Amino acid sequence: MAVNGRLRVPERFAIDWIRLDANSRLFTGNAEDLASYSFYGAEVHAAADGVVVNLYDQADEQIPSQPARGIVPANIGGNMLVTDIGNGAYAFYAHLQRGSLRVKLGDHVKAGQVIGLVGNTGNSTAPHLHFQLMDGPSPLNANSLPFVLTRFSGQGVLAPGNEEELEQGAVARIEPRWRGDHVNQLPLNDQVVDFQ
């Protein structure tokens, strides 16, 4: 996208994190009810030490499974925050619940610190955490940076077409590929991971 006359690729390495419930479903019950999503309201932890340099906390929750409403550039990420984590890198956490931010501009955060709660604000059709690293403090006027996760366990890969089925309330069909411990890697699209 072009921003202020410069080409930007803000989400190239971004991840939209969701959590399956104990029955391997995205939600149970009415798809339009936020309470149907077991991870709605889950704590969001800082990925790295940093300083809060940008935040927004005025977006209302969207109705899940419906097109997002009232989106303008200022609130496309919904309630969000950006931390300067050093060496020209910034961490961006988006779609948080309104009023859940536990930090303010200028605060220093530590890796693992709770900074907010998972919501469904901004350009979002289901509760999730959008996370990315980028080369500037503005989510739209920055380029996404590659990153890796220190450690996680691969559980498999969603079967082809299963993503759409999950959005309709189906059980996740996880193919037994890509299982096992992974170190200093970035999960790719439709890969299922566990952090425990």
Secondary structure, DSSP 8 states (H G I E B T S, - for coil): -EETTEE--TTTT-EEE----TTSBS-SS-TT-GGGSTTTT-EEE-SS-EEEEEEE----B--TTS---S--GGGTT-EEEEEEEETTEEEEEEEE-TT-----TT-EE-TT-EEEEBB-BSS-SS-BEEEEEESSS-SSSS-EE---EEEEEEEEEE-TTHHHHHHTT-B--EES-S-EEEEEE---TTEEEE--
